Amino acid sequence: MGGAIENITSSFGVERVGDITWAHRANNRGILKKYARSPEVMMVEGDVLYSPVLSRSSGLETGGAVMAHDYDQKIDLTFEEWLKIILEVGKGAKVDFKRVKSGVREAATAAAEFCLGVLERVWDPRVPLVLNADVYLGPNGEDSSFAPLDPREFVRQCDEYRRHCNPNVLLSLGWVTAYSKSGEYTDEMITAMLAAVVGPATFPIRACFIRDSWGQIQRLLDDPQHTLTIWNNESVSDELCEWLREETDPGRTFYDIVDPTNLSPIRLWEN
């Protein structure tokens, strides 16, 4: 599957992408320090928001890219600080670009442009890096407080960074979703996504929708350069874990699955 995948697996001494372990929403210093010390965590995911004017109560410089899932939470990390801490502890990074629905589309585009400039300056291309954004509406996406980024512009920005700065970066393109007991990724959603990307990519799939959409989702794997990333915010049952072990390929699937009660990674396979 090429350099990006090989860079991730070789960096952590595993043979399959399914053996990589993840941490969610490491957006403040306390949570990031917890994951930085954890031998269980290989890749750390954080959410990036950009604003030309941030509240001075945050204690950070006015304006710029900061780590936050939404603007209401306490902010105590800039994007650059977050990157440097992850580099110091030898983890990989997954950067999740967010667009709050109440915000302006240009802010999300500016965040990607700004952050790619920071990455060019401080990131070591040998260290695993995933750049992620939701670029289409997915199951129940209309009910989310987030909106998709422009797929063409985000892919263009990431491809330019990959060509000029870091050939090992892995592009991750997903769908805005909201939890529900029912929902599926439709053929139309899959077709739109496949048209948005050329080359290596991984596609985040929310665990609660995977079984009802499995026939459609498998189309994403027709290209050997593609992988899936299965993720969750809500609890994942033992039954679903067993289904994932039976139906998905750990050679083509990242499992970004955590226990929501203690945020520890759930391993479907032991090394």
N, C-alpha and C positions, 0 to 999 in steps of 0.2 A: 504493500500500500504506500510505499514511498517514505521519504525522509521524515515528515512530521510524525508519523506513527512510530517509526523506528527510533526516532529521537526520544520519544516519551517512554517507550518500553525499555530501551537500553539504559536510559538515565536511572531507572529504578530497579533494574536487574530482573525484569519479568519478561515472560515470553508472549503473553497475551494482553491485549488492552483491557480485557475483562478483569484482570488482576490489579489494575490501578485503583487506589482508594482516594476518595474525595472528601473535602470539607465544604459546607455551604455557608454563604453569607458571612464571611469573615470580614465584617465591615467596620469593626471598632477594635481598639488596641487590646482590650481584654480577651475577646474571642480569638483574635489573631494570635496572641501569645499562647493561648491554650492549644491551638492547632500547630503552632510552630514547635511546641515541645512534644507533640504527640508522634510516636513512632508509627502509629497506624495510618497517618495521613501522608499522602504523596503529593496530591494536587490541591491547591487552595483556591476556592472561588470567591470572588468579591464583586459587588455591584458598584458601577461608576455612574455618578450623576454630575452634570456640569451646569454651572450657572454663572453668568457674568457678574452677579452680585449675590454673595452669600451673607447670611446674618453674621454680624461681628461677634455675637454671643457664642459662635462655634469655636472661637479662639484661633481660627485659621485666617490666612490672608483673604481679603475680599476677592471673590471670583476664583474660577478655576475648576478643576476636576477633583471630586472628593468621593470617599467611599460611603455609600448610603443606598439603601433600597428605596427610600423615599425621602422627601425633603423634611418630613416632620421628625425624623429620628435624630438623636444626638450625633453630631459629627465631630470626630476627633482624629481623622486620618486623611491626609491628602493622598491622591493616587500615587504620587512619586514616593511618598513615605512608605506606603503599603508595598510597593514593588521592592524597595530596598530591604525591607524586613524579610520578605519572602526569599530574596536572593541570599541574605545572610544565613538563613537556616537551611538552605539547600532543598527547598520545596519547588514544585512547579506552580504556575499561576494560570487561572482561568479568569479572564476579564469579561464581565457581563455588562454590556452597555444598556442602560435603561432609558426609556422615554415615558415619563409620567403623562397620562392622558390629558391632564389639565395644563401641561406645559406646551411649549412651542416645538414644532418639528425641527427647527433650525438648531435648538439647543442640543438635541441628540447628535446631529451631524457635527456640530462644533465639538462635542465631547469626544467623538471618535478621532477627529482631526487633531485635537489637542493632545489626547492620550497617546496616539501613535507617535507624535513628536517626542513625548516624554520617553516612550519605550525606545525610540531610536537613540536617545541620549544615555539611558541608564541600564537597559536590559541586556543581559548576556545571551546571544542567540543560541548558545549551547544548552541553555536551560529550557525545559518544556514550557510552551506558552500556547494557550488557546484563547482566541478572540471570538466572543459570542454576542449575538444579538437576536432578538425576536424580530422577524421581518415580515411576517404575515399573521393574520388572525387565525387561531386554531380553535379547538373545541371550547365553546362558551367564552371565547375571547372578548366578545362584546361586553361581558360582565366584569372584565378586569379593569383595574385602575391604571393599567399601562396600555400603550399603543405601540404598534410596530414601527421600526425604523424603515427608512426607504431601502429596499433590498439592493437596487442597482448601485446606489451611492455607497452603502456600507461595504458591499463586495468590492467595489472599485477601490475604496480606501485601503481595505485590507490587502488586496492583491498588490497594490503599489508598495505597501510596507513589506510584503513578503518578497517581492522582486528585488527591492533595493536594500533591504536591511536584514531580513531574517527569513531565509528559505524554509526554516523548520517550523514556522508558526502553523497551527492547525486552525482552520476556519470552522466555526460552529454557527449554524443558522437554524433558528427555531421559530415557533409559533407562540403568540400571546394566548394564554389559556386561563381559565378559571375553574376551580374545582366544582365538580358535580358528580352525582352517582352514575350519570350516564353521559355519553359524549363520544365522538370519534373523529379521527383525522380522515377527512373525505378524500376521494380521488382528486377532486379539484384542488385541495390544499397541497397534496403531494405533487401534482403536475406543476403548479405554480412554483413550488420550491425547486424542483429539478430544473426548471427553466432559468432559475436565478444564479446557478453556480456551475462553474466548469473547473474540474480538477479536484484535489483532495478536500474532503469536508466531512464533518460529523453533524448529525441531525438530532437535537434533543427531543425526546418523546416522554411526555408525562406518564408515569407508570399506571395511573388509574384509568387511562384510556387505551392502553396498548392492546389488550385482548380483543376489544370490540373493533379495533382498527387494523389488526395484524395483517390481513390480506392486502390492504392498501400500503401499509408501512413497508412491507417487504420489497416494494418497487424501489425504495430508496437504495437498496443494496444491489441492484442490478449492475451498477458501476462498481468495480472492484476497489476504486479509490474512496468509497464512501463507508462510513461507519454510523452506528447509532449511539446515542448517549441517553440512557434511561435514567430519569430523575424523579424525585418526589418532594412534596412538602407535607403531605398527609401520611398517615400510617400505611405501611405495606404489609399485607397479611402473609402468613406462612404459605397459604394456598397460592398467592400470586408469586411469591419467591420460588415455589416449586415449579410453577408454570414457566417462569423466566429461565430456570435451569434446563427445562425440557425443550423449550421452543427457540431460545435465542442462542447465538453463537458467541462465546466469549472471545473468539478471535476477531470478531467484527463489532463488538458491543462494549462500550464503556458503561459501568454501572455506578452512576452518581447517586447512590441511594443511601440515605442516612436514617437512623432511628430518630424521629422527631422529638422524642422525650428527652434524650440526652445528646443529640446531634452527633453521635458516634457513627462511623461508617458501618454499613451492613455488607458483609462479605457473602456472596453467593457460593464462592468456591474458596477453599483454603489452599494456600500455596504449598 
